Amino acid sequence: MSDPPHAVDPVQLGAYFALIEVSDLLRHAIEQQLHDDGGLTFVRFQVLMRLQQTPTGSHRMTDLADAMVISRSGLTYQVGLLEKAGLVTRAPTPDDDRGVTVTITDAGRTLVARVLPGHEEVVSRMLFDPLPQDDARTLARLLTPVRDHMRTAPPRSAGPRRRR
């Protein structure tokens, strides 16, 4: 009897569960740090970081939803909370009547600068301290093609909207 075409062997299954557990434990510690240091959730921190890392400090909402793998409505809600706090602004996209662009404010940049050192400390302590530098490079080398493979699927926000 042969294995089904996509059977996961015990080594792969162990790697999968270790990856999920590491991800869950790291995410929990990061969420706690971001909340304690800046009153942020991980998703709101991601929005601010992605905006800050662009030359203009801006992103189209749809592109941001795709990059973060979040629904359009979920991102709209999160950006609304950030806007209410004065950390981002929203405006119509100049070349697209239906598009909306979100931009980080100076207050948003200040908050990122305040929480980023603690964020980096948690990531370093929990994920990279137990690994020699060569293993960290290997981890990056292994995960990059997996991420790139997963990104070949159409983004969630490109899918059809469900009608009620």
Disulfide bonds with the S-S distance in Angstrom:
none
